[in-house]
Amino acid sequence: MSSTRRVCRLGLAATLIYLGATSAQIAEPRLIHSEKSLYRQVLVYEDDTSRCLCFTHQCSVGRQSCIDLKFPQHLVFEYTQMMLGALFLTPEPHRILVIGLGGGTLPLTLEKLLPAADIDTVEIDPAVVNVAQRYFGFRVDARLHVFEQDGRTYAHQALHAGKRYDLIMLDAYDNQYIPEHMLTREFLSEVRALLQPGGIVAANTFSQSRLYSNESVTYRAVFGEFYNVKTGNRVILAANGPLPSLDVATRNSRRFVSAFDGLGFSQQTLLDRFYTSVDWYTGAGILTDQYSPAYLLNGSP
């Protein structure tokens, strides 16, 4: 055997050993909790770096909430970062409503950022509340409250009870998409009515969806012009009244430079994603309680 061939084989062997060691070091996520609730399967997976709440066994593509085990204060998902862009439009909200709990990342972060705020969180599934408390550090206290009921039912009852909010965050998902009854003009009209004058709504949805145009025209019909903030997800930021200008958003954003750095992302990077230009088909049908979008979600023509 020539020395060259021997060196090549030794190199290949070393490479295979290295790859084998690397593969062994990459731990597969392990299931640490599973329960079947009235609404869904609720699963918690964990690996060496993160812990995630999922509603399907394909947790790599269906994660609802995650925490970084080494830096638990960091926001893992970009959509949670984008939702906080609402603070550029209303930097000192005193009453906040969050519909959809997940692991509790949004209400916990808001409580830390806004020490004077009172936060109501609505979650339909008691199993999700239990998991958020057991595995993700969520807890109820004097400023952070949780209501175990349907988000639309809560909004309707809160409106008639005279409650009003400075900021409402819509983050309700099942294992596929936003529940249909929280996509419609009727629901969004109640959300707007729940807002104080000048109050802000932040809605988490998808940047690519068969409902993209329908959602856009529906929000436009209820709120008028809104900000799009997009990466893989899209966050819609709209106002109960005139939409604050980008100059106002820029000034307000400077309050959060240090705080957002501590959460693992840049205030300026988030601000740079704000835009109001129309990027949807304006002739799409407005979503209503009578016009169900279900056929668009299940792939029917």
N, C-alpha and C positions, 0 to 999 in steps of 0.2 A: 504494500500500500504506500502510495506517495505521501510525503509529508503534507502536501496541500490538501489531498482528499481527507487525510486524518484530521487536519485542523478544521475543515468544513464540517465533518461529522461531529467532532467535539463541540463546535459552535452550535450545531443544530440541537445536540443533546442538552447543552446548557440552556438554549432558548426554551426547549420543551419543559425543562425543570423549572425555569423561571415562570413560564406561563402557568404551569401546574400550581406553583406556589401562589401566584396571583389569584387564580381561580378559587383556591382554598380560602384565601383571605377575604373574598367578597361573599359576605353572608347573605343568604336568601332571606327575604322578609319572613318572619315567623308569625303565625296567628296566635295572639295572646288573649283574645276575647271574641266570642261569637254568641249572638242571641237573635232569636226570631221574634220581632215585635209584631204588633198588630198591623204595621204598615210596610215593613221591610226587614231584610237581614241586616243586622248591625254588627260590623266586624272591626277589629282593631289589629293592625299589623305593626310589627316593629323590626328594625334591623339595627346595625351598629350606630347609625347616625340619626335616625328619625323614627317617629311613631305616627301612624296615620289611621284616621277613621275612614271606613269604606262601606258602601252599600252593596258591593258585589265582590266576588272572590277574585276578580281581575283588578286587584287594587292598584296596579301600576297605571291603569287608565281610568279608574273610577274613584280617585281619592277625593273625599269631601273636605278633609281638614288634616293638616300635618303640623308637627312641631319638630324643630331641630333639637335633639337631645343635648348637644354640646352648647348651643346658643339659643335657649328656649325663648328669649325675648325677640329673636329675629322672626320676621314674617316670611314663611317659606314660599307661599304662593303670591304671584304677582297680582292676582285679582284682589287680594286683601289689601295690598299696598295701594292699588288703584281706588278702592272704595274709600280710603282715607283722603283721597283727593277732594272729597266733599268738604273737608275742613278748610280748603282754600277758598271756598265759597261762603262758608259759615264757620269762622274759626273758634267761636265761643258758644256752641250750642248748650243749652241748659237741660233740655229734655230731649232724649233720644229714644227712638224705637228701632229695634233690630228684629226683623222677621226671618227666622231661620237661624238655628244655633250652631249646628255642626259641632266642632270641638270647643267652641266658645272663644275663638281667637279675636273676632271683631269686638264683642262687648268688653272683653278683658283689656284689650289694647286701648279702647276708647276710655275706659275707666282710669287707666294710667296716664293717658295724655291730657284728660280733662277732669281735674280733681273736683270741679264744681258741678259736674254733670250728673243727672239722674237717668239711669238707663233701664228701659223695659225691653226684655227679650222674649220673643214668642217662638215656641217650638211645639209642633203637634205630637211628637213622639217621645213619651217618657223614657224609652230606652236610650235615646240620643242624649237626653239630659243626664241620665245616669252615667253614661260613658264619658261625657264631657267632664263630669265631676270626678270620676274615678281615675281617668287616664290623662286628662288634658288640663288639669288645674283650675277648671271653672268652679266658681262658688257664688252663692247668693249672699249679698250683704245689704247694708243700709242704702247703698246707691245702685245696686245691681240686682234687678228682679227678673224672675222668669215666670212665664205663663204657659202652661201646657195645654194649648189648644190650636186650632187651625188659624193660620195667619189672617185669612180674609174675615173669618168670624170675629176675630179679635178687633180688627180694624173697624168693622161695622159697629160693634158694641162700644168701642172706645169713642167713636165719633158721636154716638148718641148719648154717651155719658159726659160729653163735653171736654174730653182730653184733647190736648193739642201738643204738637212736637215741633222742635226747631230743626230736627234732622231725622229722617226715616231711611233706614237701610234695608233693602229687599234682597235677601240672600237665601231664599227657600228653594231647595232642589230635592227631587226624589232621585232614584238611581239613573234617570235618563235626562230629565229636563225640569224646567220650572213647572209646577202644577198649573194646569190650564186655567183654573179659575183665578189665578193671580197674574194672568197675562192680559186681561181684558180692560176695555175702556171703563166699564163700570167699576171695577176694582181700583184702577188707577185714579178715577175721579174721587173715590172715597179716600184714597191715600192723600191726594192733593188737599181735600177738605180737612184732613187731620193735621195738616201743616199750618204753622203760624204764618202770617204774611211774611214773605221773603224766605220762608223755610225751604230746605233742600231735601230732595230725594236722591239716593244713590242706589242703582239697581244693577246687580250682577247678572250678566247674561253671556251669550257666546258671540264671538266676532265672526264666526262662520256657521250659519244655520239656515235651514229652509224657511225659518220664521224671521230672518233678519229684517227684511223690508216691512213685514207686517208689524213686528214689534216697533220698528222705527216710526211708522206712520201713526201707530196707536199712541205712543208717547208724545209725538208731535201734536196730535189732536187734543190731548189733555193738558200738556204743559207748554206747548210752543217750542221755541228753539231750546236745544240742550247741548251739553258737551258730550262728545264721545271720547272715551279713554280706552285705548285698545292695545292688547297683545294677543295672546291666545284667547283670552276672554275679552269681553267688552263690558265696560261699566258706563252706564248712562247717568249723567248728573243733570238734574233739572230743578227748577225753582217754582215756588208758588208766588209768581210775580215775575218782574223782569229778571232775566238771567244776568248775574254779575259779570262784568267785563273781564277779559283776560288780564287787563292791568290790575284790577282789583284782586283777582286770583293770584297774580304774581306777588303783589304786596303781602297778602295774607300768607302765602306759602313760606315767606322768609321767617315767619314765627316758628316753623317746624323743622328748620335745617338740622339742628342738633338732635332733636327728638327722633326724627326719621333716620338719621345716621345710626342712632342707637338701636333702631329696629331692623337695620341691615340694608337700607336702600337710600337713594338720593332724592331729596325733595325736588331738585331741578330735573332729574330724569323723569319723574312723574309729571311735573308741570309741562314738559316738552311733549307729552302725549295728548294734551288737551286740543280738541278741534271741534268746530261746529258745522263744517261743510257737509252737505247732503251726499251720502255715498250709498243710497238705497233707491229702489224703484218706488217713486212717489205715488204710483197708481195702485199699489198693493192694498188689499182689503184691511180695514181696521178690525182688530180682534174685539169681539163682543161676546156677551154671554150667550147670544143666539148663534153667532158664527164661531164654531169650535175649530181650533187649529189642529185637532188630533190627527186628521188625515195627512197633514204636512209632516207630522212627527213620525208616523209609522211607515212612511215611504210610499203611500198610495198616490196615484196620479191625481 
